[in-house]
């Protein structure tokens, strides 16, 4: 498993991974499958230029992604997902570490759906801790726990 930063030209791979993530785990993300399918090419290009998107690849094929999105005070780790047949091979850890390395000294924050213990363990073993804050998604009322480095 290798991690690389996605670049302009990777829009189709990014779109494909996001659609796969929304299909696999629709309740774990702030977006929806319908929203991701409706995005124009310009949106995917913008993600690659305003955020740092990383792919984990197996035999040269992207099987997971995560991004670092800058905000005013920190970096938000977004879009974390690894294909089911590639889980347990270290790709999730490698993606988290890529985002942390890209963020440098900036604090990194993320949101985990309450009850997603697998994701929680991944983030905790990579240095994230719960802040005690929660967020409720408007679209479905799901509670998300806030974690930070």
C-alpha positions in Angstrom: 0.0 0.0 0.0 1.4 3.3 -1.1 0.1 6.8 -0.3 0.3 9.7 -2.7 -1.1 13.2 -2.9 -3.8 13.5 -5.5 -3.1 16.1 -8.2 -5.0 17.8 -11.0 -5.8 15.0 -13.5 -7.0 12.7 -10.6 -10.5 14.1 -10.7 -12.1 10.9 -11.9 -10.3 8.8 -9.4 -11.4 11.2 -6.6 -15.0 11.1 -7.8 -14.9 7.3 -8.0 -13.6 6.9 -4.5 -16.1 9.4 -3.0 -19.0 7.6 -4.8 -17.7 4.3 -3.5 -17.4 5.7 0.0 -21.0 7.1 -0.1 -22.3 3.8 -1.4 -20.4 1.7 1.2 -21.1 3.9 4.3 -23.7 6.6 3.5 -24.3 7.4 7.2 -20.6 8.1 8.0 -20.2 11.2 5.9 -21.6 14.7 5.9 -22.3 14.5 2.2 -24.7 12.2 0.3 -24.4 9.9 -2.7 -26.8 12.1 -4.6 -24.7 15.2 -3.9 -21.4 13.5 -4.9 -23.0 12.2 -8.2 -24.3 15.6 -9.1 -20.9 17.4 -8.6 -19.5 18.9 -11.8 -15.9 18.3 -12.8 -14.9 21.8 -11.5 -15.8 20.8 -8.0 -13.4 17.8 -8.1 -10.7 20.0 -9.5 -11.3 22.6 -6.7 -10.9 19.9 -4.1 -7.5 19.1 -5.5 -6.4 22.7 -5.4 -7.9 24.0 -2.2 -7.4 20.9 0.0 -4.7 18.3 0.2 -6.3 15.0 -1.0 -4.4 11.8 -0.5 -5.0 8.4 -2.1 -3.8 5.1 -0.7 -3.1 2.7 -3.6 -2.7 -1.0 -3.9 -0.8 -2.2 -7.0 -1.2 1.3 -8.5 -5.0 1.4 -8.0 -6.6 4.0 -5.6 -8.4 2.1 -2.8 -8.8 4.8 -0.2 -8.7 8.6 0.4 -8.4 11.2 3.0 -8.1 15.0 2.8 -6.8 17.9 4.8 -8.9 21.0 4.4 -7.6 24.3 5.8 -9.9 26.5 8.0 -9.1 29.6 9.9 -7.8 28.0 13.0 -6.8 24.4 12.1 -6.9 21.7 9.4 -10.0 19.4 9.1 -9.3 15.8 8.2 -12.1 15.0 5.7 -13.3 12.2 3.4 -11.5 9.4 5.2 -12.4 6.1 3.6 -10.7 2.8 2.6 -12.4 0.2 0.4 -13.7 -2.8 2.4 -11.3 -5.3 0.7 -8.3 -3.1 1.5 -9.1 -2.5 5.2 -6.8 -3.9 7.9 -3.7 -3.5 5.7 -2.5 -0.2 7.2 -4.0 2.1 4.5 -6.1 4.1 7.0 -3.1 4.7 9.2 -1.0 5.8 6.3 -3.7 8.2 5.1 -4.1 9.8 8.5 -0.3 10.1 8.8 -0.1 11.7 5.3 -2.7 14.4 6.4 -0.9 15.0 9.7 2.5 15.4 7.9 0.9 17.8 5.4 -0.6 19.8 8.3 2.8 20.2 10.0 2.4 22.0 13.3 -1.2 23.0 12.7 -3.8 21.3 14.9 -6.0 18.8 13.0 -9.7 18.2 13.8 -12.1 15.7 12.6 -15.6 14.4 13.2 -16.6 10.8 13.9 -20.1 9.5 13.9 -21.1 8.4 17.4 -20.8 4.6 17.7 -18.2 4.2 14.9 -15.7 2.5 17.1 -13.5 1.3 14.2 -12.9 4.9 13.1 -12.4 6.1 16.7 -9.7 3.5 17.3 -8.0 4.5 14.0 -7.9 8.1 15.0 -6.9 7.5 18.6 -3.9 5.3 17.7 -2.8 8.2 15.4 -2.8 10.7 18.2 -6.3 12.2 18.1 -8.3 12.7 21.3 -12.0 13.5 21.8 -12.5 17.2 22.6 -15.7 16.6 24.5 -17.6 18.6 21.8 -20.3 17.2 19.6 -22.0 18.3 16.4 -25.4 17.3 15.1 -25.7 17.0 11.3 -28.7 19.0 10.1 -29.6 16.6 7.3 -30.2 13.6 9.5 -29.7 14.5 13.1 -26.7 12.2 13.5 -24.4 13.0 16.4 -20.7 13.4 15.5 -17.9 13.5 18.1 -15.2 16.1 17.6 -11.5 14.9 17.8 -8.4 16.9 17.6 -4.6 16.4 17.8 
